[in-house]
Amino acid sequence: MIGGIVTKSENGTPQGGPLSPLLSNIILDELDKELERRGHKFCRYADDCNIYVKSERAGKRVME
């Protein structure tokens, strides 16, 4: 939207489009490998990700 008016975008991938999950999986593969290397338990689909930790302190450390 520009000035409250919907305009057609010439760049990027439409949100919810069929290509969006594929591109997310390609780009975030490096994140998956790093989380695995660090021994974290996680679940990710496209750009949605949950990382499971045992404590709030561990969660803050992972977020950093």
OpenMM code with the backbone's topology and positions (N, CA, C; nanometers):
from openmm import Vec3, app, unit

residues = "MET ILE GLY GLY ILE VAL THR LYS SER GLU ASN GLY THR PRO GLN GLY GLY PRO LEU SER PRO LEU LEU SER ASN ILE ILE LEU ASP GLU LEU ASP LYS GLU LEU GLU ARG ARG GLY HIS LYS PHE CYS ARG TYR ALA ASP ASP CYS ASN ILE TYR VAL LYS SER GLU ARG ALA GLY LYS ARG VAL MET GLU".split()
positions = [
    Vec3(0.0843, -0.1177, 0.0000),
    Vec3(0.0000, 0.0000, 0.0000),
    Vec3(0.0887, 0.1238, 0.0000),
    Vec3(0.0499, 0.2174, -0.0809),
    Vec3(0.1164, 0.3473, -0.0843),
    Vec3(0.0097, 0.4524, -0.0621),
    Vec3(0.0214, 0.5267, 0.0479),
    Vec3(-0.0783, 0.6282, 0.0797),
    Vec3(-0.2175, 0.5707, 0.0972),
    Vec3(-0.2261, 0.4468, 0.1486),
    Vec3(-0.3558, 0.3846, 0.1717),
    Vec3(-0.4181, 0.3228, 0.0474),
    Vec3(-0.3454, 0.3233, -0.0626),
    Vec3(-0.3971, 0.2675, -0.1884),
    Vec3(-0.3164, 0.1427, -0.2241),
    Vec3(-0.3848, 0.0333, -0.2535),
    Vec3(-0.3189, -0.0913, -0.2922),
    Vec3(-0.2549, -0.0720, -0.4282),
    Vec3(-0.1259, -0.1068, -0.4379),
    Vec3(-0.0539, -0.0965, -0.5654),
    Vec3(0.0132, -0.2297, -0.5951),
    Vec3(0.0301, -0.2593, -0.7213),
    Vec3(0.0939, -0.3830, -0.7639),
    Vec3(0.2439, -0.3736, -0.7402),
    Vec3(0.3016, -0.4789, -0.6827),
    Vec3(0.4450, -0.4832, -0.6560),
    Vec3(0.5150, -0.5588, -0.7675),
    Vec3(0.6260, -0.5069, -0.8095),
    Vec3(0.7059, -0.5716, -0.9137),
    Vec3(0.8196, -0.6544, -0.8535),
    Vec3(0.8434, -0.6422, -0.7224),
    Vec3(0.9553, -0.7102, -0.6564),
    Vec3(0.9055, -0.8105, -0.5540),
    Vec3(0.9879, -0.9123, -0.5280),
    Vec3(0.9596, -1.0054, -0.4197),
    Vec3(0.8634, -1.1164, -0.4581),
    Vec3(0.8299, -1.1955, -0.3583),
    Vec3(0.7392, -1.3084, -0.3737),
    Vec3(0.6128, -1.2788, -0.2956),
    Vec3(0.4960, -1.3005, -0.3538),
    Vec3(0.3722, -1.2710, -0.2807),
    Vec3(0.3603, -1.3552, -0.1541),
    Vec3(0.3183, -1.2913, -0.0461),
    Vec3(0.2970, -1.3635, 0.0785),
    Vec3(0.1853, -1.4648, 0.0565),
    Vec3(0.2094, -1.5882, 0.1003),
    Vec3(0.1107, -1.6934, 0.0825),
    Vec3(0.1181, -1.7603, -0.0535),
    Vec3(0.2096, -1.7147, -0.1374),
    Vec3(0.2255, -1.7752, -0.2698),
    Vec3(0.2948, -1.9103, -0.2586),
    Vec3(0.2849, -1.9935, -0.3612),
    Vec3(0.3436, -2.1271, -0.3557),
    Vec3(0.4965, -2.1265, -0.3518),
    Vec3(0.5580, -2.0205, -0.3963),
    Vec3(0.7040, -2.0138, -0.3983),
    Vec3(0.7619, -1.9722, -0.2625),
    Vec3(0.6833, -1.9041, -0.1811),
    Vec3(0.7306, -1.8508, -0.0537),
    Vec3(0.7878, -1.9577, 0.0407),
    Vec3(0.7179, -2.0703, 0.0667),
    Vec3(0.7755, -2.1729, 0.1551),
    Vec3(0.9036, -2.2340, 0.0992),
    Vec3(0.9099, -2.2526, -0.0306),
    Vec3(1.0294, -2.3104, -0.0923),
    Vec3(1.1499, -2.2189, -0.0728),
    Vec3(1.1319, -2.0901, -0.1008),
    Vec3(1.2417, -1.9961, -0.0851),
    Vec3(1.2846, -1.9846, 0.0609),
    Vec3(1.1891, -1.9855, 0.1520),
    Vec3(1.2220, -1.9812, 0.2956),
    Vec3(1.3056, -2.1018, 0.3347),
    Vec3(1.2674, -2.2198, 0.2870),
    Vec3(1.3421, -2.3410, 0.3207),
    Vec3(1.4839, -2.3367, 0.2653),
    Vec3(1.5014, -2.2807, 0.1474),
    Vec3(1.6353, -2.2704, 0.0890),
    Vec3(1.7211, -2.1742, 0.1705),
    Vec3(1.6678, -2.0577, 0.2002),
    Vec3(1.7437, -1.9552, 0.2716),
    Vec3(1.7721, -1.9976, 0.4161),
    Vec3(1.6750, -2.0595, 0.4825),
    Vec3(1.6898, -2.0926, 0.6240),
    Vec3(1.7564, -2.2282, 0.6491),
    Vec3(1.8007, -2.2956, 0.5440),
    Vec3(1.8726, -2.4222, 0.5604),
    Vec3(1.9972, -2.4020, 0.6464),
    Vec3(2.0647, -2.2886, 0.6297),
    Vec3(2.1836, -2.2576, 0.7094),
    Vec3(2.1478, -2.2466, 0.8581),
    Vec3(2.0326, -2.1860, 0.8887),
    Vec3(1.9865, -2.1781, 1.0274),
    Vec3(1.9641, -2.3183, 1.0838),
    Vec3(1.8985, -2.4043, 1.0071),
    Vec3(1.8743, -2.5424, 1.0512),
    Vec3(2.0058, -2.6120, 1.0869),
    Vec3(2.1042, -2.5976, 1.0018),
    Vec3(2.2329, -2.6633, 1.0242),
    Vec3(2.3018, -2.6094, 1.1490),
    Vec3(2.2922, -2.4785, 1.1714),
    Vec3(2.3533, -2.4194, 1.2908),
    Vec3(2.2827, -2.4654, 1.4179),
    Vec3(2.1496, -2.4698, 1.4147),
    Vec3(2.0754, -2.5173, 1.5318),
    Vec3(2.1083, -2.6633, 1.5615),
    Vec3(2.1202, -2.7456, 1.4575),
    Vec3(2.1580, -2.8857, 1.4761),
    Vec3(2.2993, -2.8969, 1.5322),
    Vec3(2.3912, -2.8155, 1.4802),
    Vec3(2.5301, -2.8179, 1.5262),
    Vec3(2.5382, -2.7858, 1.6752),
    Vec3(2.4517, -2.6945, 1.7207),
    Vec3(2.4504, -2.6544, 1.8613),
    Vec3(2.3696, -2.7506, 1.9490),
    Vec3(2.3067, -2.8494, 1.8883),
    Vec3(2.2326, -2.9501, 1.9634),
    Vec3(2.0946, -2.9064, 2.0090),
    Vec3(2.0381, -2.8044, 1.9461),
    Vec3(1.9052, -2.7557, 1.9849),
    Vec3(1.7951, -2.8423, 1.9250),
    Vec3(1.6859, -2.8530, 1.9966),
    Vec3(1.5644, -2.9171, 1.9464),
    Vec3(1.4790, -2.8072, 1.8851),
    Vec3(1.4346, -2.8262, 1.7622),
    Vec3(1.3567, -2.7216, 1.6956),
    Vec3(1.2638, -2.7820, 1.5921),
    Vec3(1.1678, -2.7040, 1.5536),
    Vec3(1.0722, -2.7419, 1.4501),
    Vec3(1.0521, -2.6198, 1.3614),
    Vec3(1.0694, -2.6365, 1.2314),
    Vec3(1.0542, -2.5234, 1.1402),
    Vec3(0.9805, -2.5666, 1.0148),
    Vec3(0.8858, -2.4843, 0.9712),
    Vec3(0.8222, -2.4999, 0.8408),
    Vec3(0.8232, -2.3627, 0.7758),
    Vec3(0.8864, -2.3544, 0.6605),
    Vec3(0.9037, -2.2273, 0.5900),
    Vec3(0.9675, -2.1274, 0.6862),
    Vec3(0.9035, -2.0146, 0.7126),
    Vec3(0.9667, -1.9151, 0.7999),
    Vec3(0.9127, -1.9188, 0.9422),
    Vec3(0.8340, -2.0204, 0.9767),
    Vec3(0.7867, -2.0374, 1.1140),
    Vec3(0.8811, -2.1335, 1.1859),
    Vec3(0.9296, -2.0919, 1.3043),
    Vec3(1.0282, -2.1737, 1.3745),
    Vec3(1.0039, -2.1708, 1.5250),
    Vec3(1.0106, -2.2876, 1.5882),
    Vec3(1.0082, -2.3007, 1.7339),
    Vec3(1.1379, -2.3683, 1.7753),
    Vec3(1.2062, -2.3080, 1.8739),
    Vec3(1.3278, -2.3662, 1.9289),
    Vec3(1.2974, -2.3997, 2.0739),
    Vec3(1.3194, -2.5246, 2.1112),
    Vec3(1.2833, -2.5722, 2.2440),
    Vec3(1.4056, -2.5748, 2.3349),
    Vec3(1.3934, -2.5088, 2.4521),
    Vec3(1.5011, -2.5034, 2.5504),
    Vec3(1.4460, -2.5420, 2.6872),
    Vec3(1.5357, -2.5637, 2.7829),
    Vec3(1.4939, -2.6105, 2.9147),
    Vec3(1.4644, -2.4989, 3.0139),
    Vec3(1.5129, -2.3766, 2.9865),
    Vec3(1.4915, -2.2684, 3.0827),
    Vec3(1.4803, -2.1340, 3.0111),
    Vec3(1.4293, -2.0361, 3.0834),
    Vec3(1.4192, -1.9009, 3.0283),
    Vec3(1.5590, -1.8465, 2.9975),
    Vec3(1.6535, -1.8742, 3.0856),
    Vec3(1.7916, -1.8294, 3.0650),
    Vec3(1.8484, -1.8868, 2.9351),
    Vec3(1.8239, -2.0155, 2.9119),
    Vec3(1.8707, -2.0790, 2.7884),
    Vec3(1.8030, -2.0154, 2.6672),
    Vec3(1.6751, -1.9830, 2.6802),
    Vec3(1.6029, -1.9188, 2.5713),
    Vec3(1.6621, -1.7836, 2.5365),
    Vec3(1.6972, -1.7066, 2.6381),
    Vec3(1.7592, -1.5751, 2.6134),
    Vec3(1.8940, -1.5915, 2.5459),
    Vec3(1.9690, -1.6914, 2.5890),
    Vec3(2.1016, -1.7161, 2.5297),
    Vec3(2.0877, -1.7533, 2.3822),
    Vec3(1.9907, -1.8377, 2.3507),
    Vec3(1.9693, -1.8798, 2.2118),
    Vec3(1.9239, -1.7613, 2.1268),
    Vec3(1.8392, -1.6753, 2.1826),
    Vec3(1.7903, -1.5586, 2.1078),
    Vec3(1.9036, -1.4625, 2.0710),
    Vec3(2.0042, -1.4549, 2.1580),
    Vec3(2.1193, -1.3688, 2.1277),
    Vec3(2.1978, -1.4242, 2.0123),
] * unit.nanometer
topology = app.Topology()
chain = topology.addChain("A")
for resn in residues:
    res = topology.addResidue(resn, chain)
    for name in ("N", "CA", "C"):
        topology.addAtom(name, app.Element.getBySymbol(name[0]), res)
